[in-house]
Amino acid sequence: MLPIIGISMGDPFGNGPEITVKALNDKTIYDRCRPLVVGDQAAMEYALAVSKKVNGIDLKLNLVKDPSEGLYTYGTIDLLNLGLLKPEDIPNHLDEENPSPFKVGACRLGGECAFQYVKTVIELAMENKVEGTVTNALSKEAINMAGHHYSGHTEIYAHYTNTKKYAMMLAHENLRVVHVSTHVSLREACDRVKTPRVLECIHLANDAMHALGIEHPKIGVAGLNPHCGEDGMFGREEIDEIQPAIDIALSEGIDIPEKKPTPPDTVFSKALGGWYDCVVVMYHDQGHIPTKVVGFVYNKEEKHWEAVAGINMTLGLPIVRVSVDHGTGFGHAGSGHANELSLVNSIDYAIMFAIDRKKKLSA
């Protein structure tokens, strides 16, 4: 049986419903998995109407109360409807007599809905009713307005799966990065570069590459300071914290080709050149910037995004979680122009990790 992949709809006032419709218009997805959307009927029906009018996509909804009720056939989107929204909650710019721009932005209702979709898909995975989960974008501001004080999906998943050791991985094609720290200030990020955490992330990166079918992974480890500190002239983190983690990993048989931290200004070029299968990075933007430079392509002549590709994944969880690598796109929601490529990438990653997880559980 193909794995059931639970897809949270994301903020209902963002791009999640539309890109979900666009992604599930790809028949080949149904050849690889059984996709189940967790969200709201009102938002999905509006997204279907937008997609039909603007993109010519003609799909139907099948409402279910349990994943076992899904049809999982191309042409029909199976939706576990939480019923948190009413049709009148959705601004409708398709109404030619009374058009309203779909520019809601972050709000309490959207945050509450997005949070409940994520919580539900986690519960389904923990109950083994779905084999993998994929999350559309939510607004950190909106979920906090709704009283759920998390800094993002990663922290929500860690809390509801009771996971203490986890890390974020971003990936676009063969460029993959695992973060020592993410949603903290840059000042605090520097303080979090400690040997146990760096070693933990090396382990998580190595395990993730094995899950992707890479038999002998090569792991790069970025330095924190310019030129890796230049032997202590610009900082000692490489000497005191990062190198000891590398030495332990090497003694365990993990392949770190350079056997030392690699300067951040060259490590990603080397990764793109095939030196590493994954790079452990020290903080949020050190990993996010290079992956989005290669994954996000803007056509300046036509003034639109040609590609918004890549995935965001939480490693170390007892369940599979992959997410789109972009935001809610409040300003463009309802236009029919949102790009679904990152969601398709995320579904593909979730399938691979779900299959690997199933093999490990049955071994």
Buried (B, 14 or more C-beta within 10 A) or exposed (E): EBBBBBBBBBBBBBBBBBBBBBBBBBEEBBEBBBBBBBBBBBBBBBBBBBBBEBBEBEBEBBEBEEBEEBEBEBEBBBBBBBEBBEEEBBBBBBEEEEEEEBBBBBBEBBBBBBBBBBBBBBBBBBEEBBBBBBBBBBBBBBBBBBEBEBEBBBBBBBEBBEBEBBBBBBBBEEBBBBBBBBBBEEEEBBEBBBBEBBBBBBBBBBEBBEBBEBEEBBBBBBBBBEBBBEEEEBBBBBBBBBBBBBBBBBEEEBBBEBEBBBBBEBBBEBBBEEBBBBBBBBBBEBBBEBBBEBBBEEEEEEEEBEBBBBBBBBBBBEBBBBBBBBBBBBBBBBBBBBBBBBBBBBBBBBBBBBBBBBEEEEE
